[in-house]
Amino acid sequence: SFINVMPRPPNPEVRSRLIEKGAEIIHRLGFNGCGVQDITAAAGVPKGSFYNYFESKDAFAAAILDEYWRAIESNYVSILEDDFVSPLKRVERHFSELIEYHERQKFTFGCLIGNLALELAAQSSIARSKLKALLRTWTAALAKCLSAASEAGELPLAREPQDLAATLIEAFEGAVMVAKVEQSGRALRRFGTVALPRLLA
């Protein structure tokens, strides 16, 4: 007799594990350096399960970027909202703690946002849209803090916070990329001691 077997509903714990383990392997090997099989093997789930949770590998890239950004927002962007610290000090601390994060990683993996921007911006509209949205969010948070620094007399009022925020992020991401290539902190130290003070002067 025919038994109608209902498909098993997606399990949030499996999705979380795919994102966590998949992000680790993509951060280490690159998006194009690993396949769905590598991601599911790292997560300990059958390969066929991947498509119960993600429409495509590109959609998976967008999901791991969301998760990565949530961690950055919680640990580093939140620094920009600390009203007990002067706005300019918040900006300096935001970047100094991000630099420390990359030091703990021994400059090996780079920033997932920068890595996937280099790999996917030209080949995936889904990933590109997600990357643009995250960079806009980061720029807006930084610009808000820089605006407060201007109002507090810590920055010249003529400085355009949005442009300055974007320039800081661009300079920082470039330094992260060079640090990854060199496997050394020299570029990030230059950002912290040369670029950052001059841009905030």
C-alpha positions in Angstrom: 0.0 0.0 0.0 1.1 3.5 -0.8 2.2 5.6 2.2 2.3 9.3 1.8 5.5 10.5 3.4 5.5 14.2 4.2 8.8 15.9 3.7 10.7 16.7 6.9 10.4 20.4 7.8 13.6 22.4 7.7 15.5 22.2 11.0 16.8 25.6 12.2 19.7 23.9 14.0 20.9 22.3 10.8 20.6 25.6 8.9 22.7 27.3 11.7 25.3 24.5 11.5 25.5 24.8 7.7 26.1 28.6 8.0 28.6 28.3 10.8 30.7 25.5 9.3 30.2 26.7 5.8 31.4 30.2 6.7 34.5 28.8 8.3 35.4 26.7 5.2 34.7 29.6 2.8 36.7 32.0 4.9 39.6 29.5 4.8 39.4 28.2 1.2 37.4 30.9 -0.6 33.9 30.7 -2.2 35.2 29.2 -5.4 37.7 27.0 -3.6 35.0 24.8 -2.1 31.8 23.2 -3.3 28.5 22.3 -1.7 29.9 18.9 -0.8 32.7 20.5 1.3 30.2 22.7 3.1 27.8 19.8 3.9 30.7 17.5 4.9 32.0 20.2 7.3 28.5 20.6 8.8 28.0 16.8 9.0 24.8 16.8 6.9 23.9 15.0 3.7 24.7 17.0 0.5 21.1 16.8 -0.6 20.0 18.6 2.5 21.7 21.8 1.5 19.0 22.7 -1.0 16.3 22.3 1.7 17.8 25.5 3.3 19.3 27.5 0.4 18.1 28.0 -3.1 21.7 28.1 -4.4 25.3 28.5 -3.4 25.0 32.2 -4.0 22.0 32.4 -1.7 24.2 30.6 0.9 26.9 33.3 0.4 24.3 36.0 1.2 23.2 34.0 4.4 26.8 33.7 5.7 27.4 37.4 5.0 24.3 38.2 7.1 25.6 36.0 10.0 29.2 37.5 9.7 27.7 41.0 9.8 25.6 40.2 12.9 28.8 39.2 14.7 30.7 42.4 13.5 27.7 44.5 14.4 27.4 43.0 17.9 31.1 43.1 18.7 32.5 46.1 16.8 29.7 48.4 15.4 28.1 48.6 18.8 31.2 50.4 20.0 30.1 53.4 17.8 26.9 53.7 19.9 28.6 53.9 23.3 27.5 57.3 24.6 29.9 57.0 27.6 32.8 57.5 25.2 33.5 60.6 23.0 32.4 60.1 19.4 36.0 60.4 17.9 37.3 57.9 20.5 34.5 55.5 19.5 35.6 55.6 15.9 39.3 55.0 16.9 38.3 52.1 19.2 36.0 50.6 16.5 39.0 50.3 14.2 41.6 49.4 16.8 39.4 46.5 18.0 38.8 45.3 14.4 42.6 45.4 13.9 43.0 43.3 17.1 40.5 40.8 15.7 42.6 40.3 12.6 45.7 40.0 14.8 44.0 37.1 16.6 43.4 35.5 13.3 47.1 35.9 12.5 46.0 37.9 9.3 45.3 34.6 7.6 41.7 34.9 6.5 41.0 38.5 5.8 37.5 40.0 6.1 34.7 37.9 4.8 33.0 41.0 3.3 36.2 42.0 1.4 37.0 38.4 0.4 33.6 37.8 -1.1 33.5 41.2 -2.7 36.7 40.3 -4.6 35.4 36.8 -5.5 31.7 37.4 -6.2 31.0 41.0 -7.1 31.3 40.3 -10.8 29.7 36.9 -10.8 26.8 37.0 -8.4 24.1 39.6 -8.3 22.7 38.1 -5.1 26.0 38.4 -3.3 26.7 41.8 -4.8 23.3 43.2 -3.5 24.0 41.8 0.0 27.6 43.2 0.0 26.3 46.7 -1.1 23.6 46.6 1.7 26.2 45.6 4.4 28.6 48.3 3.3 25.8 50.9 3.3 24.9 49.8 6.8 28.5 50.0 8.0 29.0 53.4 6.4 25.8 54.8 7.9 26.8 53.7 11.4 30.2 55.2 11.1 28.9 58.4 9.5 26.4 58.9 12.4 29.3 58.7 14.9 31.4 61.0 12.8 28.5 63.5 12.6 28.4 63.4 16.4 32.1 64.1 16.5 31.6 67.1 14.3 28.8 68.4 16.5 31.1 67.9 19.6 33.8 70.0 18.0 36.1 67.0 17.5 36.1 67.2 13.7 35.9 70.2 11.4 32.3 70.8 10.6 33.1 71.1 6.9 34.0 67.3 6.7 31.2 65.3 5.0 30.6 62.4 7.4 29.2 60.0 4.8 32.3 60.5 2.5 34.7 60.3 5.4 33.0 57.1 6.7 33.2 55.5 3.2 36.9 56.5 2.9 37.8 55.0 6.3 36.1 51.7 5.4 37.8 51.6 2.0 41.2 52.2 3.5 40.6 49.7 6.3 39.5 46.9 3.9 42.5 47.6 1.6 44.8 47.2 4.6 43.1 44.0 5.6 43.6 42.6 2.1 47.3 43.5 2.1 47.7 42.0 5.6 46.3 38.8 4.3 48.6 38.8 1.3 51.7 39.5 3.5 50.5 37.4 6.4 51.6 40.3 8.5 50.1 43.2 10.5 52.2 45.9 8.8 49.5 47.2 6.6 46.9 47.3 9.4 49.5 49.0 11.7 50.0 51.6 9.0 46.2 52.1 8.7 46.1 52.7 12.5 49.1 54.9 12.9 49.1 56.8 9.5 45.8 56.7 7.6 43.3 56.8 10.5 44.9 59.8 12.4 45.2 61.8 9.2 41.7 61.1 8.0 40.3 62.0 11.5 42.5 65.2 11.8 
